[in-house]
Amino acid sequence: MFPQFTQFTDLSLLLLRLMVAAVFVTSGLSHVKDPKGRAKSIGMGPGFTLFLGVAEIMGGLGVAFGVLIQLAAIGLILLMLGAIQKKIFVWHTGFWGEKSSGWHYDLMLVLMNFVIVCTGGGKYVLWK
């Protein structure tokens, strides 16, 4: 219907990647800055919380800059699948959750990263 928009495919993939990166890098920074506090809030140990924070930061930067982008996006998918598992089976959070804290948000990030994996992130990458 609007074929003229296909010329913006690579730009739109870059914007998607930057949004994904912003979410994961800021989340990872909160884990790294206060691993004990974050560990308590998510029900994990401080060491594992620190690992999650570093993984989120590294994956987010990989997606943003296009460095090993498919591996970075797959890693972020695995992190989100873990978060979804915890929300559903441990915290018994519904799809929408209370105050929009459900796993719908996590599922969107899984699918956004899946698009990145399937497209290779577009042409604006440093190193595939």
C-alpha positions in Angstrom: 0.0 0.0 0.0 2.8 2.4 0.9 6.0 1.1 -0.9 7.8 4.4 -0.5 8.2 3.6 3.2 10.4 0.6 2.5 13.3 3.0 1.8 13.3 3.6 5.6 13.7 -0.1 6.6 17.3 0.2 7.7 16.6 3.5 9.6 13.6 1.9 11.4 15.7 -1.1 12.4 18.4 1.3 13.8 15.7 3.2 15.8 14.3 -0.2 17.1 17.8 -1.2 18.1 18.5 2.1 19.9 15.2 1.7 21.8 16.0 -1.8 22.8 19.5 -0.7 23.9 18.1 2.2 26.0 15.9 -0.2 27.9 18.6 -2.8 28.6 21.5 -0.5 29.3 19.5 1.6 31.8 18.1 -1.6 33.4 21.6 -3.1 33.6 23.1 0.1 35.1 20.5 -0.1 37.9 21.6 -3.7 38.6 25.3 -2.8 38.6 25.0 0.4 40.7 23.1 -1.3 43.5 23.3 -5.1 43.2 22.2 -5.8 46.8 19.1 -3.6 46.5 18.2 -4.8 43.1 18.8 -8.4 44.2 16.3 -8.0 47.0 13.7 -6.5 44.7 13.9 -9.3 42.1 14.5 -12.2 44.5 18.0 -13.1 43.3 21.5 -13.1 44.9 23.7 -10.0 44.5 26.3 -11.9 42.4 23.7 -13.1 39.9 22.1 -9.7 39.9 25.5 -8.1 39.0 25.9 -10.7 36.2 22.5 -9.8 34.9 23.3 -6.2 34.9 26.6 -6.7 33.0 24.8 -9.0 30.5 22.1 -6.4 29.9 24.6 -3.6 29.4 26.8 -5.6 27.1 23.8 -7.0 25.1 22.3 -3.5 24.9 25.6 -2.0 23.6 26.0 -4.8 21.1 22.5 -4.2 19.8 23.0 -0.4 19.7 26.3 -0.4 17.9 25.7 -3.5 15.8 28.6 -5.6 17.2 27.8 -9.3 17.0 24.3 -8.1 16.9 22.5 -11.4 16.4 24.3 -13.0 19.4 23.6 -9.9 21.5 19.9 -10.0 20.6 19.7 -13.7 21.3 21.3 -13.2 24.7 18.8 -10.5 25.5 15.9 -12.8 24.4 17.2 -15.4 26.9 17.3 -12.8 29.7 13.7 -11.8 28.9 12.5 -15.4 28.8 14.0 -15.8 32.3 12.1 -12.7 33.4 8.9 -14.0 31.9 9.3 -17.3 33.6 9.9 -15.7 37.0 6.8 -13.4 36.5 4.5 -16.2 35.5 5.6 -19.1 37.7 7.2 -17.5 40.7 5.4 -14.2 41.2 2.2 -15.4 39.5 1.9 -12.1 37.6 -0.7 -12.0 34.8 -0.1 -10.8 31.3 -1.0 -7.2 32.3 -0.1 -7.5 36.0 -0.9 -5.0 38.6 -0.1 -1.4 37.6 1.0 -2.6 34.2 3.8 -4.7 35.7 2.9 -7.9 33.8 5.0 -9.8 31.4 3.5 -8.1 28.3 6.5 -5.7 28.4 9.0 -8.5 28.6 7.3 -10.3 25.7 7.5 -7.1 23.5 11.3 -7.0 24.2 11.6 -10.6 23.2 9.8 -9.9 19.9 11.8 -6.7 19.3 15.0 -8.7 19.7 13.6 -11.5 17.5 13.2 -8.9 14.7 16.8 -7.9 15.2 18.0 -11.5 15.0 16.0 -12.2 11.9 17.0 -9.0 10.0 20.6 -8.8 11.3 19.8 -5.4 12.5 19.8 -3.7 9.1 22.7 -2.2 7.3 23.8 0.3 10.0 26.0 -2.1 12.0 29.7 -2.1 12.8 30.3 -5.9 12.8 28.0 -8.7 12.1 
